[in-house]
Amino acid sequence: MGMDVYGIKPKNQQGEYFRSNVWYWHPLWNCLEELHPAICGRCESPHDNSGSGLNAKDSSALSKLLKKDLEKGIIEKYIADYRAAIEAIPLEDCKYCDSKGTRDWPQDDGTVKTQECNSCSGTLKVKTSLSWYCMDLDLMKEFQVFLENCGGFRIH
């Protein structure tokens, strides 16, 4: 699933459209909400595709704040801290093999083949599903440019 973000009155092509899959969008928006809650709080449902967004004034203001954050290294530090926090989460028991290390796979001939678990590779442990969510500096920069040029946006 992706978040399709459309500019309301784009100044140019960079403000027409921004797309991110959910694994990157949620951390991106969470970061902005944490750093700039007054503006980001005006977007009613930023984590779904219901069409909420920000008007031109708020998008422009958020763009300026994000640009300063990028220039000062605040976003880069936030991303590094985010990644470190995710890495610090202890491994979980593998629910796909019930921590047995193997899984049974039905075959076309009706037999069952037991193989090493393709999720934990037989280690019985897996990373938390929170590790599926990622942050990327280039995506943050791209979103800042979009905000600067979108004239307001809606998330679909």
C-alpha positions in Angstrom: 0.0 0.0 0.0 1.2 3.5 -0.8 0.4 7.0 0.2 -0.3 9.1 -2.8 0.0 12.8 -1.9 -1.3 15.3 -4.5 -0.6 19.0 -4.6 -3.7 21.2 -4.6 -2.3 24.1 -6.5 1.2 23.0 -7.6 3.7 25.6 -8.7 5.5 23.1 -10.9 5.9 19.4 -11.5 7.7 18.9 -8.2 4.6 20.0 -6.4 2.1 17.8 -8.3 2.7 14.4 -6.7 4.6 12.7 -3.9 4.4 9.0 -3.3 5.7 6.8 -0.5 4.9 3.3 0.6 3.5 3.0 4.0 6.7 1.5 5.4 8.4 4.9 4.8 5.4 7.3 5.0 4.4 6.5 8.6 7.9 7.2 10.1 8.3 10.3 7.8 5.0 11.8 9.1 5.7 10.7 12.7 9.0 12.6 12.6 7.3 15.7 11.3 4.6 15.5 13.9 7.1 15.1 16.6 9.2 18.1 15.4 6.3 20.4 14.3 3.1 19.3 16.1 1.3 22.6 15.7 1.3 22.4 11.9 1.2 18.7 11.5 -1.7 18.4 13.9 -3.9 20.3 11.4 -3.7 17.2 9.1 -6.6 15.2 10.5 -5.7 11.7 9.2 -2.2 11.7 7.9 -1.8 7.9 8.2 -4.6 6.9 5.8 -5.8 7.6 2.3 -8.9 9.5 3.2 -8.0 12.8 1.6 -6.8 14.8 4.5 -3.9 17.1 4.1 -2.7 20.7 4.7 -3.6 24.0 3.0 -1.1 26.1 1.1 0.0 28.2 4.0 0.6 25.3 6.3 2.4 23.3 3.6 4.7 26.2 2.9 5.4 26.7 6.6 6.1 23.0 7.1 8.4 23.1 4.1 10.4 26.0 5.5 10.7 24.3 8.9 11.7 21.0 7.3 14.3 22.7 5.2 15.9 24.2 8.3 15.8 20.9 10.0 17.6 19.3 7.1 20.2 22.1 6.9 20.9 21.8 10.7 21.3 18.0 10.6 18.2 17.5 12.8 16.6 15.1 10.3 19.8 13.2 9.8 20.2 12.8 13.6 16.5 11.9 14.0 16.9 9.1 11.3 20.1 7.8 13.0 18.3 7.7 16.4 15.3 6.1 14.9 17.3 3.3 13.3 19.3 2.8 16.5 16.1 2.5 18.5 14.7 -0.1 16.1 17.9 -2.1 16.2 17.8 -2.0 20.0 14.5 -3.8 20.2 15.1 -7.4 21.2 14.4 -10.2 18.7 11.0 -11.9 19.1 10.1 -15.6 19.0 9.3 -16.6 15.4 5.5 -17.0 15.1 5.7 -18.5 11.6 7.3 -21.7 12.8 6.2 -21.5 16.5 9.9 -21.2 17.3 10.6 -24.7 16.0 13.0 -23.6 13.3 11.2 -25.6 10.6 7.9 -25.3 8.7 5.7 -27.8 7.0 5.0 -27.0 3.3 2.1 -28.9 1.6 3.2 -30.3 -1.8 1.1 -30.8 -4.9 1.1 -34.6 -4.5 -0.5 -34.3 -1.1 2.7 -34.9 1.0 4.2 -32.4 3.4 7.8 -31.3 3.1 9.5 -30.0 6.3 12.1 -27.3 5.6 14.0 -24.7 7.5 11.7 -21.7 8.4 12.1 -19.1 5.7 11.3 -16.3 8.2 13.8 -17.1 11.0 16.2 -19.3 9.0 16.1 -21.8 11.8 17.3 -19.3 14.5 13.9 -19.3 16.2 14.0 -15.5 16.5 13.0 -12.6 14.2 13.2 -8.9 14.2 10.1 -7.0 15.4 7.6 -5.9 12.7 8.6 -2.3 13.7 11.8 -3.0 11.7 9.7 -3.0 8.5 9.3 0.8 8.9 12.1 2.8 7.5 13.4 6.3 7.3 15.3 7.8 4.4 17.1 11.1 4.2 16.6 11.5 0.4 12.8 10.9 0.8 12.6 13.6 3.5 14.4 16.0 1.1 12.0 15.0 -1.7 9.1 15.7 0.6 10.4 19.1 1.6 10.6 20.1 -2.1 7.1 18.8 -2.7 5.8 20.8 0.3 7.5 23.9 -1.1 5.8 23.6 -4.4 2.5 21.8 -3.8 0.2 24.7 -2.8 -1.4 22.5 -0.2 -1.9 18.7 -0.4 -4.3 15.9 0.0 -3.4 12.3 0.9 -5.1 9.6 -1.2 
